[in-house]
Amino acid sequence: MSTTTAEPTLAPPGAGLPVVELYMAWLMFGLRCLRGSKEKHTADFMRERATIRELVDSCDPAWRGTRVLIPRPRGLEDSSRYWSVWMTLDHLRITNISFAMVIKSLAKGVVPPGKASTAAVKPDPAVTQDVEAEYEKSCGFVLSVVESVKDLKTQSRFEHPWFGALDAAKWHAVAAMHMALHRAQIRQIIAGLRKAD
């Protein structure tokens, strides 16, 4: 792992995953949805939120804005390998708000306008410590929206860039799985910072 200041050459945002890995992600997501429930996905989301908070708290605030080049974890686009802890929280803030808005819209029977894109949710490299509170608010937003919807198995669906057309229940599952992916990324970033220190 490296905290080099030189910008590494990575795949462009939105390039996606290798085909075999994408297929495996699709299968794992399908199993998660099949075995899951509203209560389980909410519990998973809350557990990941708590673990991310513990990880962030374990990192010296002076280093949370430092970018670290990490090996690409499964499920993470190559373009996302050179982020800081704060950049990762910023990405989660952006996506959590998006997930909540999609779930809210589908619950009303309305398909959101536009198209979901992994390239459109990349973080700001200049993000500051303010993102920590904003990230927590975004987590609360997801949970409050999910709690307010009686039945997440909606007729309306919105296209996910990797998993296809999903109802609100499956977008809820995506939100929990997405937190787990970036919890692992934060763990690697912090390990890289400690190694470089």
GIVENWO-V303627 format. One record per residue. N is the residue number from 1. RES is the residue in one small letter. PHI is phi as a letter, one per 20 degrees, with the letter a starting at -180 (none if undefined). BURIAL is # if it has 9 or more other C-alpha atoms within 8 Angstrom, else .. Layout:
BEGIN
[[N,RES,PHI,BURIAL] [N,RES,PHI,BURIAL]]
END
This chain:
BEGIN
[[1,m,none,.] [2,s,c,.] [3,t,d,#] [4,t,g,.] [5,t,e,.] [6,a,f,.] [7,e,f,.] [8,p,f,.] [9,t,e,.] [10,l,c,.] [11,a,f,.] [12,p,f,.] [13,p,g,#] [14,g,n,#] [15,a,f,#] [16,g,n,.] [17,l,d,#] [18,p,g,.] [19,v,g,.] [20,v,f,.] [21,e,f,#] [22,l,f,#] [23,y,f,.] [24,m,f,.] [25,a,f,#] [26,w,f,#] [27,l,f,.] [28,m,f,.] [29,f,f,#] [30,g,g,.] [31,l,f,.] [32,r,g,#] [33,c,f,#] [34,l,f,.] [35,r,e,.] [36,g,e,#] [37,s,b,.] [38,k,g,#] [39,e,f,.] [40,k,f,.] [41,h,f,#] [42,t,f,#] [43,a,f,.] [44,d,f,#] [45,f,f,#] [46,m,f,.] [47,r,f,.] [48,e,f,#] [49,r,g,#] [50,a,f,.] [51,t,f,#] [52,i,f,#] [53,r,g,.] [54,e,f,.] [55,l,f,#] [56,v,f,#] [57,d,f,.] [58,s,f,.] [59,c,e,#] [60,d,g,.] [61,p,g,.] [62,a,f,.] [63,w,d,.] [64,r,f,#] [65,g,e,#] [66,t,e,#] [67,r,f,#] [68,v,c,#] [69,l,e,#] [70,i,d,#] [71,p,f,.] [72,r,f,.] [73,p,f,.] [74,r,g,.] [75,g,n,#] [76,l,d,#] [77,e,f,#] [78,d,g,#] [79,s,f,#] [80,s,d,#] [81,r,e,#] [82,y,c,#] [83,w,c,#] [84,s,e,#] [85,v,g,#] [86,w,f,#] [87,m,f,#] [88,t,f,#] [89,l,f,#] [90,d,f,#] [91,h,f,#] [92,l,f,#] [93,r,g,#] [94,i,f,#] [95,t,f,#] [96,n,f,#] [97,i,f,#] [98,s,f,.] [99,f,g,#] [100,a,f,#] [101,m,f,.] [102,v,f,#] [103,i,f,#] [104,k,f,#] [105,s,f,#] [106,l,f,#] [107,a,f,#] [108,k,e,.] [109,g,n,#] [110,v,d,.] [111,v,e,#] [112,p,f,.] [113,p,f,.] [114,g,n,.] [115,k,c,.] [116,a,f,.] [117,s,b,#] [118,t,f,#] [119,a,f,.] [120,a,e,.] [121,v,d,#] [122,k,f,#] [123,p,e,#] [124,d,e,.] [125,p,f,.] [126,a,e,.] [127,v,g,#] [128,t,d,.] [129,q,f,.] [130,d,g,.] [131,v,f,#] [132,e,f,#] [133,a,f,.] [134,e,f,#] [135,y,f,#] [136,e,f,#] [137,k,f,.] [138,s,f,#] [139,c,f,#] [140,g,f,.] [141,f,f,#] [142,v,g,#] [143,l,f,#] [144,s,f,.] [145,v,f,#] [146,v,g,#] [147,e,f,.] [148,s,f,.] [149,v,e,#] [150,k,f,.] [151,d,c,.] [152,l,e,#] [153,k,e,.] [154,t,e,#] [155,q,f,.] [156,s,f,#] [157,r,c,#] [158,f,c,#] [159,e,f,#] [160,h,e,#] [161,p,f,.] [162,w,d,.] [163,f,d,.] [164,g,n,.] [165,a,f,.] [166,l,c,#] [167,d,e,#] [168,a,f,#] [169,a,f,#] [170,k,f,#] [171,w,f,#] [172,h,f,#] [173,a,f,#] [174,v,g,#] [175,a,g,#] [176,a,f,#] [177,m,f,#] [178,h,f,.] [179,m,f,#] [180,a,f,#] [181,l,g,#] [182,h,e,#] [183,r,f,#] [184,a,f,#] [185,q,f,#] [186,i,f,#] [187,r,g,#] [188,q,f,#] [189,i,f,#] [190,i,f,#] [191,a,f,.] [192,g,f,#] [193,l,f,#] [194,r,f,.] [195,k,f,.] [196,a,f,.] [197,d,f,.]]
END
